[in-house]
Amino acid sequence: MEGWSKFENEIVEMNVFHHQADMRIFIWLLTHVTFKAGLRVGEVELSSRQYVTSLKQLQKDLWFYDGRKKEVYSLSRIHRSIKRLEKVGILTTEAFAYGLIVTLRAPEHWGASLRNGREMDVKGLRNEGENIKKIVKKEKIVKRLMSTRKLQAVTDFFILKRGKGLSVSPADSMALERLCEKESEEELMAFMEALFAEKGTINSAIYIEKVWESRKEQGDTVMAKFHELFDDVVPHHDA
């Protein structure tokens, strides 16, 4: 490469600056394009600021370390980055028999593209913000539905083990809800199974919550207590 490359400061205000792959591709091309017209690649004669490559070749050239592991970008990610760089006018591409002819636009011609790029950034950020809100809303709905289903399952299990009635009091419901926030459905059911086997009759979920808290304070893990109790209630079979 002959001459020197000017790094346009305004690029830091563009959306592509915040995409790691975009910036690495830009810097790679900036340091590899020819600055002298006349170089031939096959039957193609390159003009100034052009470079011949391909998505697969860029994938090989742009490998990076993730910790100590050597990684590469996916071809789809590289393709998306190229398209973003094209949209803001930093480069153009043309397919031909040997791959892609990439032409970097000179910084002095970026003016309109940079303004368009900033407009795209604002619009993109706005759309991204709306998408994030939708995702968060969906996650909250799913979480609420899962929490409701979990509480219902644990409540039904408690009523079944209690052996009477078809519902629980508001106080018992709140106790079960607090337990659901602290343990998984499987662990709570296992804990209740073991506790009913140990105590025989239990009419209050509040009592179950107090026992659970007491054993937590004593430093016993819930699952360890399950195993201890199950040793007494589950029959063992010789191998």
N, C-alpha and C positions, 0 to 999 in steps of 0.2 A: 504494500500500500504506500502511495506517495502522498505528500502533503500532510495536512492535519485536519482533525474533525472538530467542528464547533458544536458544543453541547448547549442546546437552547434551554435557557433557564425556565422559560414559561412552561416547559413540559411538566414541572412539578405541580402545576395548578390543574393538570388534566387528570381525568379519571384513570387513564392507563398507568399513571405513576403509582397508583395503589394496587396494581396487579403485578405481582412478582414476575410472572412469565412474560407479560407484555414488555416490561422494562428490560429483562434479560435478552429478549429477542431484539429489541431496539438497539441495545448497546452492542450486541454481537454483530448485527448488520452494520452499525455505524463504524465498527472497527475492521470490517471485512469487505465493504463495498470498494469497487475500484474507483479511483479518482482520476483515472486517465482513460479516455475512450479508446476503443480499438481492440480490446482483449476479445479473443474469439473462444467460444465454447461450442464445439461442434460446428454447425452452420450459422450460429448466431454470433453477431458482433455486438459486444456490450458497449453501452454508452457510459458516461460518467455517472457515478453514484448507483451503479447496478451491481447485483450479485446473484449468482445462480445457486440455488439450493433446493431442498424438498422438505416436506414435513418430517419424513423419516430421518433425513440428514440432520435437521434441526434438533430432533429428539436425541440423536447421538451427541451432537455438539453441546447441548445445553444440560447435560447431566449435572447433578448436584448432590451434596451430602445432606442427609437428614440425620443429624447426630453423627454416627459412624457408618450409617448405611448409605450406599450409593443408590440414588433414585433418578428416574427420568420422568419428564412430563408425558402425559398421554397425548396421542396424536390429535384427539378431539380438543384438548386444552390448547395445544399449539395453534390449531386451526382457528379457535375462538379468539386467541390473542392477535393473530394476523388480521382477522376481520375487524377487531376493535381499532388496531393501528391504521387500517385502511379508512375506517369511518371518520376518524379525526384528521385524515389527510397527511399522516406522517409518511406513509408509503403507498405504493401501488404494486400489484402483482399481476403477472401474466403467465399462464401455463404454456409450456412447450414440451417437446419430446424428452428433454433431459430433466424436467422438474418445473421449478418456478423461477421466473426472472423477477427479482424484487428490485424495485426502484425506490430509493429513499428521496423524499422531496427535500429540497434545500430549506434550511430554517427561515430564510427570508420570505419564503412562499407559504409559511404556516399561518400567517395572520388570520385569514378568514376561517381556516380550519380550526385554529385554536379557539376562536370565539364560538364556533359551532360546537367545538368539543366541550367548552364550558357549559353551553346550553344543554348539551347531551348529558353532562355530568349532573347538572341540577335535576333534569328530568329523570335520569337514571336513579339518582339518590332518592327522589320522591317516590318513584315506583318501587324501589327496593324497600323504602320505609313502609309503604302500603302493604307490600308482600309480607314483611316481617310482622306487621300488625295482624294480618290474616292468619299467619302461621301460629303466632302466640295465642290468638283467640281460639283456633282449632285445638291447640295443645291444652288450653284451659278447659275447653269443653270435654275433650277426651279424658283429661285427668279427673274432672268432676264426675263424669259417667263411671269411670273405673272406681273412683272412691265410693260412689253410691252403690255400685254393684258389690264391692268388697264388703261394705257395711251390711248390706242385705244378706250376703252369704254368711257372714259371721253371726249376725243376729238369728238367722234361721237355724244355724248350727247350735247356738246357745239354747233356743227354744226346744229344739229336738232333744238335746241332752238333759234339759230341765225336766222334760216329760209332761209338761202341763201348760195350758194356755196357748194362744195363737199370736200373742203380741207381747211387747215388753213396755214397761213404764218409761216415761220421758227421761227419768234419771238413769235407768239402766241403759237406755238408748245412747245417752250422752257418754256413759262410761265405756260402752262398746266402741263408740266413735273415737274416743281418745285412744283406746287401745289400737284401733286400726291405723291411727296416725303414727304409732310407735313400732308396730311389728307387721310382718307380712301376714297375709291371710292364712297361709299354710302353718306358720308358726303359732298363730293365735289358736287355730283349731286344734293343733297338736297339744298346746298348753292346756286348753279347756278339756280335751279328752283325758289327759293325764290327771288333771285336777279333779274332775268328776269321778275318775276311778279311785282317786285317793280319798276324797271326802264323802263320796256317795251321793248325797243330795245337796244341791246348791240352787237357791232360788233367786239370787241377786247377782247381776253382772257387776254391780259396784263392789261386791265382795271379791269377785275374780280380779278386778282391777287392783284392789288393795293387795291381794296376794302377789300379783305380778310385780307391783312396785316394791313390795317388801323383799322379794327374792332378788330383784335387781339391785337393791341397796345392799344386800348381803354379799354381793359380788358374784352370785351364781349367774351363769349365762342361761338364758331361757332354754336353749336346746340341750344343754348339759342336764338341766333339771328334767327335761322330757325323758332323756335316756334313763335317768335314775328311777323315775316313776314307772316307765315302761318295763323295766326289769321285773317289777312286781306284778304287773297286770298282763303282760304279753307272755304266753306260754313259750318255752324254749323247746326245741326239738333237737335231739342228738343227730349229728351228721351220720 
